[in-house]
């Protein structure tokens, strides 16, 4: 039993991850700087220690068995937890996190985000803070999901109507953003009588951005029953699809401002009641009062978000 425990080292888990990602022992060996025979031998040692078959080698590729997939899933979780422990230890020693991951909803201003990153790196005259930043773009429930699952330390642009109160999570309002029905000037709806009812809207293909949530239930917004849908990965792709007349969609005003001014898109009034979407930002609460016990990098970002100017820029600048 002790041998089984000792076999699950960080190196073994990293090896499993590399093989699964690369799809072959040879490619994983190149990534890890090892020879393929040594990697094959290490896998067989791990299989012997656990008394399971981790890879099905019959196809000539490194295909995971069910047991191998379970080890990979749990191994990645353990590696993330170990990285989190190291991060917390460093924070206790220096006050700065090793890494800070920020989940950003795709509707927010990428220009403002990069300006904030630039300001963060210029925070100290002695050099940039010793915290690596990681930005990840999420959509709808995916932003909240990233925070709840521990994949992000700070979530920007969580939809307040879908972010249920959660113990240990602090949420503050970011602001509101109006969404408008948007079509190409050549689309049939561009000449339809306003306000457009749902029964008319449902006859035309909608363009929607896929919710990035992997654990929470995905959210659908402004889609009608039976309506054909073209699903894309980002707000930018949605804008491009609308410009080409591939469908109709509700877009945040800043994203279409220039296209409206240039006559490449038009907005249409709808009969249904429409209210601006309310967004917020969220983080894991500190153990003590206020934010004093949070890492210094997270404190810096929360300090920036306390500014109404910053919050407004995240919602309105493109």
C-alpha positions as CSV (number, residue, x, y, z in Angstrom):
1,X,0.0,0.0,0.0
2,X,2.9,2.3,0.8
3,X,4.4,1.8,-2.7
4,X,1.1,2.9,-4.3
5,X,1.1,6.1,-2.3
6,X,4.8,6.7,-3.1
7,X,4.3,6.2,-6.8
8,X,1.9,9.1,-7.1
9,X,4.6,11.8,-7.2
10,X,4.2,15.2,-8.8
11,X,6.6,14.0,-11.5
12,X,4.4,11.0,-12.3
13,X,1.3,13.2,-12.4
14,X,3.0,15.7,-14.7
15,X,4.1,12.8,-16.9
16,X,0.5,11.5,-17.2
17,X,-0.7,15.0,-18.1
18,X,2.0,15.5,-20.8
19,X,1.2,12.1,-22.4
20,X,-2.6,12.8,-22.4
21,X,-2.1,16.3,-23.9
22,X,0.4,15.2,-26.6
23,X,-1.4,12.0,-27.5
24,X,1.8,10.0,-27.8
25,X,4.8,8.9,-25.6
26,X,7.3,10.3,-28.1
27,X,5.8,13.8,-28.2
28,X,5.4,13.8,-24.4
29,X,9.1,12.7,-24.0
30,X,10.2,15.6,-26.2
31,X,8.2,18.1,-24.1
32,X,9.6,16.7,-20.8
33,X,13.2,16.4,-22.2
34,X,13.3,12.6,-21.8
35,X,13.8,9.7,-24.2
36,X,10.6,7.7,-25.1
37,X,12.0,4.5,-23.7
38,X,12.5,6.1,-20.3
39,X,9.0,7.5,-20.3
40,X,7.5,4.1,-21.3
41,X,9.4,2.5,-18.4
42,X,8.2,5.1,-15.9
43,X,4.6,4.5,-17.0
44,X,5.0,0.7,-16.7
45,X,6.4,1.2,-13.2
46,X,3.4,3.4,-12.3
47,X,1.0,0.8,-13.7
48,X,2.7,-2.0,-11.7
49,X,2.6,0.0,-8.5
50,X,-1.1,0.8,-8.9
51,X,-1.9,-2.7,-10.4
52,X,-3.9,-1.1,-13.2
53,X,-3.6,-0.5,-17.0
54,X,-3.4,3.3,-17.6
55,X,-3.0,3.4,-21.4
56,X,-4.4,1.2,-24.1
57,X,-1.4,0.7,-26.5
58,X,-3.2,-1.5,-29.1
59,X,-3.9,1.4,-31.4
60,X,-0.3,2.6,-31.4
61,X,-1.3,5.8,-29.6
62,X,-1.4,6.7,-26.0
63,X,-5.1,6.2,-25.4
64,X,-6.2,6.4,-21.8
65,X,-8.1,3.6,-20.2
66,X,-11.0,4.5,-17.8
67,X,-8.5,4.1,-14.9
68,X,-6.0,6.3,-16.6
69,X,-8.6,9.0,-17.2
70,X,-9.6,8.9,-13.6
71,X,-5.9,9.2,-12.5
72,X,-5.4,12.1,-15.0
73,X,-8.5,14.0,-13.7
74,X,-7.6,13.5,-10.1
75,X,-3.9,14.2,-10.8
76,X,-4.6,17.5,-12.4
77,X,-6.7,18.4,-9.4
78,X,-3.9,17.4,-7.0
79,X,-1.3,19.4,-9.0
80,X,-3.6,22.5,-8.9
81,X,-4.0,22.1,-5.2
82,X,-0.3,21.7,-4.7
83,X,0.3,24.9,-6.7
84,X,-2.3,26.6,-4.6
85,X,-0.6,25.5,-1.4
86,X,2.7,26.9,-2.7
87,X,1.0,30.1,-3.7
88,X,-0.5,30.5,-0.2
89,X,2.8,29.7,1.5
90,X,4.6,32.3,-0.6
91,X,1.8,34.8,0.2
92,X,2.2,34.2,3.9
93,X,6.0,34.8,3.6
94,X,6.0,37.8,1.3
95,X,2.4,39.1,1.0
96,X,2.5,38.6,-2.8
97,X,0.8,35.7,-4.5
98,X,2.9,33.6,-6.9
99,X,0.1,33.8,-9.5
100,X,-3.2,35.6,-9.8
101,X,-5.8,34.3,-12.2
102,X,-8.5,36.7,-13.4
103,X,-11.6,35.5,-15.2
104,X,-12.9,38.2,-17.5
105,X,-16.3,38.1,-19.2
106,X,-15.9,38.5,-23.0
107,X,-18.2,41.6,-23.1
108,X,-15.7,43.7,-21.0
109,X,-13.2,46.1,-22.6
110,X,-10.0,44.2,-23.5
111,X,-8.2,47.6,-23.9
112,X,-9.0,48.6,-20.3
113,X,-7.9,45.2,-19.0
114,X,-4.5,45.5,-20.7
115,X,-4.2,49.1,-19.4
116,X,-4.8,47.7,-15.9
117,X,-2.2,45.0,-16.4
118,X,0.3,47.7,-17.6
119,X,-0.4,49.7,-14.4
120,X,0.0,46.6,-12.2
121,X,3.4,45.9,-13.7
122,X,4.4,49.5,-13.2
123,X,3.2,49.5,-9.5
124,X,6.7,49.6,-7.9
125,X,9.8,51.7,-8.8
126,X,11.9,48.7,-7.8
127,X,10.3,46.6,-10.5
128,X,7.1,44.7,-11.3
129,X,5.4,42.8,-8.5
130,X,6.5,39.2,-8.1
131,X,3.1,37.9,-9.1
132,X,2.4,36.2,-12.4
133,X,-0.9,37.3,-13.9
134,X,-3.1,35.0,-15.9
135,X,-6.1,36.3,-17.8
136,X,-8.8,33.9,-19.0
137,X,-11.8,35.0,-21.1
138,X,-15.1,33.5,-20.0
139,X,-18.7,33.8,-21.2
140,X,-21.9,34.1,-19.1
141,X,-22.0,31.5,-16.3
142,X,-18.4,30.5,-17.1
143,X,-17.1,33.6,-15.3
144,X,-18.8,32.7,-12.1
145,X,-17.9,29.0,-12.6
146,X,-14.2,29.8,-12.9
147,X,-14.3,31.5,-9.5
148,X,-16.4,28.9,-7.7
149,X,-14.2,26.0,-9.1
150,X,-11.0,27.7,-7.9
151,X,-9.7,28.2,-11.4
152,X,-9.8,32.0,-10.9
153,X,-9.0,34.3,-7.9
154,X,-11.0,37.2,-9.2
155,X,-14.0,37.2,-11.6
156,X,-14.9,40.3,-13.6
157,X,-18.2,40.6,-15.3
158,X,-20.3,38.0,-13.4
159,X,-24.0,38.3,-14.3
160,X,-25.6,39.4,-11.1
161,X,-29.0,37.8,-12.0
162,X,-27.3,34.4,-12.1
163,X,-24.7,34.7,-9.4
164,X,-26.5,33.2,-6.4
165,X,-25.2,34.2,-2.9
166,X,-22.4,31.9,-1.9
167,X,-20.7,31.6,1.5
168,X,-17.1,32.9,1.3
169,X,-17.6,34.8,-1.9
170,X,-17.7,38.6,-2.0
171,X,-19.6,40.3,-4.8
172,X,-19.7,44.0,-5.8
173,X,-21.5,45.7,-8.6
174,X,-19.6,46.6,-11.7
175,X,-22.4,48.4,-13.6
176,X,-25.1,47.9,-16.3
177,X,-24.7,47.4,-20.0
178,X,-27.6,47.8,-22.5
179,X,-27.9,45.1,-25.2
180,X,-29.7,46.0,-28.5
181,X,-31.1,43.9,-31.3
182,X,-28.5,44.3,-34.1
183,X,-28.7,43.3,-37.8
184,X,-26.9,44.0,-41.0
185,X,-28.6,46.7,-43.1
186,X,-29.2,44.1,-45.8
187,X,-31.0,41.7,-43.4
188,X,-34.8,41.3,-43.8
189,X,-35.4,42.5,-40.2
190,X,-33.7,45.8,-41.1
191,X,-36.8,46.8,-42.9
192,X,-39.3,45.2,-40.5
193,X,-41.9,47.3,-38.7
194,X,-40.9,48.2,-35.2
195,X,-41.2,47.2,-32.5
196,X,-40.5,43.7,-33.6
197,X,-42.5,41.0,-31.8
198,X,-41.0,37.6,-30.7
199,X,-43.0,35.6,-33.3
200,X,-41.3,37.6,-36.1
201,X,-37.9,37.5,-34.5
202,X,-38.1,33.7,-34.0
203,X,-38.2,33.1,-37.8
204,X,-34.7,34.3,-38.2
205,X,-31.4,32.7,-37.2
206,X,-29.8,34.1,-34.0
207,X,-26.1,34.4,-33.4
208,X,-25.0,33.6,-29.9
209,X,-21.8,33.2,-27.9
210,X,-21.4,29.8,-26.3
211,X,-21.5,29.8,-22.5
212,X,-18.1,28.7,-21.2
213,X,-19.3,27.1,-18.0
214,X,-18.1,23.5,-17.5
215,X,-19.7,22.8,-14.1
216,X,-22.6,25.1,-13.7
217,X,-25.6,24.9,-16.0
218,X,-25.0,27.1,-19.1
219,X,-27.1,30.2,-19.5
220,X,-29.0,31.2,-22.7
221,X,-30.0,34.8,-23.2
222,X,-32.4,36.3,-25.7
223,X,-32.9,33.0,-27.6
224,X,-36.5,32.0,-28.5
225,X,-38.0,28.5,-28.6
226,X,-37.5,26.8,-32.0
227,X,-35.2,29.6,-33.2
228,X,-32.3,28.5,-35.4
229,X,-29.0,29.4,-33.7
230,X,-25.4,30.0,-35.0
231,X,-23.1,29.5,-32.0
232,X,-19.7,31.1,-31.9
233,X,-16.9,31.3,-29.3
234,X,-16.4,35.0,-28.7
235,X,-18.1,38.4,-28.8
236,X,-15.7,39.4,-31.7
237,X,-16.9,36.3,-33.7
238,X,-20.5,37.3,-33.1
239,X,-19.9,40.8,-34.3
240,X,-18.2,39.5,-37.5
241,X,-21.2,37.1,-38.1
242,X,-23.7,40.0,-37.7
243,X,-21.7,42.1,-40.1
244,X,-22.0,39.3,-42.7
245,X,-25.7,39.1,-42.2
246,X,-25.5,35.5,-40.9
247,X,-28.1,36.1,-38.3
248,X,-29.4,38.6,-35.7
249,X,-28.2,39.1,-32.2
250,X,-28.4,41.3,-29.1
251,X,-25.1,43.2,-28.7
252,X,-23.7,45.5,-26.0
253,X,-23.7,49.0,-27.3
254,X,-19.9,49.7,-27.1
255,X,-19.2,46.6,-29.3
256,X,-21.3,48.0,-32.2
257,X,-20.7,51.7,-31.7
258,X,-18.3,52.1,-34.6
259,X,-20.2,49.8,-37.0
260,X,-23.4,51.7,-36.3
261,X,-21.7,55.0,-37.0
262,X,-20.3,53.7,-40.3
263,X,-23.6,52.2,-41.4
264,X,-22.4,48.6,-41.3
265,X,-25.0,47.6,-38.7
266,X,-28.4,48.9,-37.5
267,X,-30.3,48.4,-34.3
268,X,-34.0,47.5,-34.1
269,X,-36.6,48.0,-31.4
270,X,-38.3,44.9,-30.0
271,X,-41.7,44.6,-28.4
272,X,-40.5,42.6,-25.4
273,X,-39.4,44.5,-22.3
274,X,-35.7,45.0,-22.3
275,X,-33.5,45.9,-19.3
276,X,-29.8,46.5,-19.2
277,X,-27.7,43.5,-18.1
278,X,-26.2,44.0,-14.6
279,X,-22.6,42.9,-14.0
280,X,-20.5,42.5,-11.0
281,X,-17.0,41.4,-9.8
282,X,-16.3,38.7,-7.2
283,X,-13.5,37.1,-5.2
284,X,-13.0,34.8,-2.3
285,X,-13.5,36.6,1.0
286,X,-10.6,37.0,3.4
287,X,-10.6,35.3,6.8
288,X,-10.3,38.6,8.6
289,X,-12.2,41.9,8.4
290,X,-11.8,43.9,5.2
291,X,-9.2,42.9,2.6
292,X,-6.1,43.1,4.8
293,X,-5.5,39.4,4.8
294,X,-5.9,39.0,1.1
295,X,-2.8,38.7,-1.1
296,X,-1.3,42.0,-2.2
297,X,-1.9,41.5,-5.9
298,X,-5.6,40.8,-5.3
299,X,-5.7,43.9,-3.0
300,X,-4.2,46.0,-5.8
301,X,-6.9,44.8,-8.3
302,X,-9.7,45.4,-5.8
303,X,-8.4,48.9,-5.2
304,X,-8.6,49.6,-8.9
305,X,-12.1,48.3,-9.1
306,X,-13.2,50.5,-6.3
307,X,-12.8,53.4,-8.8
308,X,-16.1,54.3,-10.6
309,X,-14.0,55.4,-13.5
310,X,-12.3,52.0,-13.9
311,X,-15.6,50.2,-13.6
312,X,-17.2,52.5,-16.2
313,X,-14.2,52.0,-18.6
314,X,-14.4,48.2,-18.3
315,X,-18.0,48.3,-19.5
316,X,-18.0,51.1,-22.1
317,X,-14.5,51.3,-23.8
318,X,-13.6,49.1,-26.8
